[in-house]
Amino acid sequence: MYVDFYIVDNDYLNYLRNFDSRVSMNHNNAKQRPFVSILASCLGVDYLIPLTHKRKSRTLGTLPLNIKRGTNIHNFGTLLINNMIPFRADAARRLVINSVSDFKYKILLRNQWSILREEKFRLRLEKAVVRAYAFQTNQQNSNNPIYDNFIDYKLLESKAAEYIKQ
């Protein structure tokens, strides 16, 4: 599994939102917001997982996945796995942490980066991505109350393939 920070084009996000309103948006007047790109070879599809920098823990079953070290109570952010979208190389670009001008934000990104690169965390992440995908794509789960919190992965995969960059 490959983990890296990416900035996603507004056009691509807006395009996907036409098919699923749960697709995350760039915030602050379209100020760029980092996403984490996840290559899950077991799925055969690359995904962008929205990253929130909020420090409070969220619970939605085992998803989203909080970014923290071991049993440390300090949370560095959250990966919104239930909102992952298909990756398109023409709709996202890698975020270079050293190019970030806000010093506090740069430190936060570096802390997140170091945790995301740890083998133990990447294994947890891969397992969570596979579980989320299996849960959402199994129609028997459609009556589960948390099912509605998931993006329609299959629909967005097909629509992402049809996307034409403006």
C-alpha positions in Angstrom: 0.0 0.0 0.0 1.3 3.4 -1.0 0.4 6.4 1.1 1.0 10.0 0.1 -0.7 13.4 0.4 -2.6 14.8 -2.6 -4.6 17.9 -3.5 -7.7 17.2 -5.5 -9.1 19.4 -8.2 -12.4 21.2 -7.5 -13.7 20.2 -10.9 -13.2 16.5 -10.2 -14.8 16.7 -6.7 -17.8 18.7 -8.1 -18.2 16.2 -10.9 -18.3 13.3 -8.5 -20.7 15.2 -6.2 -23.2 15.1 -9.1 -23.5 11.4 -8.5 -23.0 11.2 -4.7 -23.5 14.2 -2.5 -21.3 12.7 0.2 -18.1 13.4 -1.7 -16.0 15.8 0.3 -15.5 19.3 -1.0 -12.5 21.6 -0.8 -13.1 24.2 1.9 -12.2 27.8 2.5 -13.2 29.2 -0.8 -11.8 26.3 -2.6 -8.5 26.6 -0.7 -6.8 23.3 -1.4 -7.3 20.6 1.2 -5.0 17.5 1.5 -6.3 14.1 0.7 -4.4 10.9 1.2 -4.0 8.7 -1.8 -4.2 5.0 -1.0 -3.1 2.3 -3.4 -4.9 -0.9 -2.3 -3.8 -3.5 -4.7 -6.2 -6.0 -3.3 -9.0 -3.8 -4.7 -7.3 -3.1 -8.0 -8.3 0.6 -7.7 -6.4 3.6 -6.3 -8.4 5.7 -3.9 -8.1 9.2 -2.4 -9.2 9.2 1.3 -10.2 12.5 2.7 -8.0 13.6 5.6 -9.5 15.8 8.3 -7.2 17.6 10.7 -9.7 17.9 13.4 -8.3 16.5 16.7 -11.5 15.1 18.2 -12.0 11.4 17.7 -15.0 10.3 15.5 -16.7 7.0 15.7 -18.6 5.2 13.0 -18.0 1.6 13.7 -14.3 1.2 13.1 -14.4 4.0 10.5 -13.2 6.7 10.1 -9.6 5.8 11.1 -8.0 8.1 13.6 -4.3 9.0 13.1 -2.5 8.5 16.4 0.5 6.6 17.7 -0.1 3.5 19.7 -2.2 4.1 22.8 -1.4 7.8 22.8 -4.6 9.8 23.3 -3.4 12.6 21.1 -5.2 12.4 17.8 -3.4 14.0 14.7 -6.5 13.8 12.4 -8.8 11.3 10.8 -9.0 9.4 7.6 -12.6 9.4 6.3 -12.4 5.9 4.7 -16.2 5.8 4.2 -15.7 8.8 1.9 -12.8 7.6 -0.2 -13.1 8.4 -4.0 -11.4 6.8 -7.0 -8.0 8.3 -7.8 -7.4 10.0 -11.2 -3.8 11.2 -11.9 -5.2 14.0 -14.0 -7.4 15.3 -11.2 -5.0 15.3 -8.3 -1.4 16.4 -7.6 1.0 15.4 -4.9 1.3 17.8 -2.0 4.9 18.6 -1.1 4.9 19.3 2.6 7.9 21.6 2.4 6.0 23.9 0.1 3.4 24.6 2.8 3.9 28.1 4.1 1.9 27.8 7.3 4.4 26.6 9.9 1.9 25.0 12.3 0.1 23.3 9.4 3.4 22.0 8.0 4.3 20.5 11.5 0.9 18.8 11.6 1.3 17.3 8.1 4.8 16.0 9.1 3.4 14.4 12.2 0.6 12.8 10.2 3.0 11.7 7.5 5.3 10.0 10.0 2.4 8.0 11.4 0.9 7.1 8.0 4.3 5.7 6.9 4.6 3.4 9.9 4.1 -0.3 8.8 1.7 -1.0 11.7 -0.5 1.9 10.7 -0.4 1.0 7.0 -1.5 -2.5 7.8 -4.5 -1.1 9.9 -5.3 1.2 7.1 -5.2 -1.5 4.4 -7.5 -3.7 6.5 -9.9 -0.8 7.1 -10.0 0.1 3.4 -10.8 -3.6 2.4 -13.5 -3.9 5.2 -15.1 -0.6 4.1 -15.2 -1.6 0.5 -16.6 -5.0 1.3 -19.2 -3.5 3.6 -20.4 -0.9 1.2 -20.5 -3.1 -1.9 -22.5 -5.8 -0.2 -26.1 -5.0 -0.8 -27.1 -7.1 2.2 -25.7 -4.3 4.4 -28.0 -1.7 2.9 -30.4 -1.9 5.9 -27.5 -1.3 8.4 -27.9 2.3 9.9 -24.3 3.2 9.0 -24.6 2.1 5.3 -25.9 5.6 4.4 -22.7 7.2 5.6 -20.7 5.5 2.8 -20.0 6.8 -0.6 -21.2 4.5 -3.4 -17.8 3.1 -4.4 -18.9 1.2 -7.5 -20.9 4.1 -8.9 -18.0 6.5 -8.4 -15.6 4.1 -10.0 -17.6 3.9 -13.2 -18.2 7.7 -13.2 -14.5 8.4 -12.5 -13.6 6.4 -15.6 -15.9 8.7 -17.6 -14.5 11.9 -16.2 -13.0 14.3 -18.8 -10.8 17.1 -17.3 -12.1 20.6 -18.2 
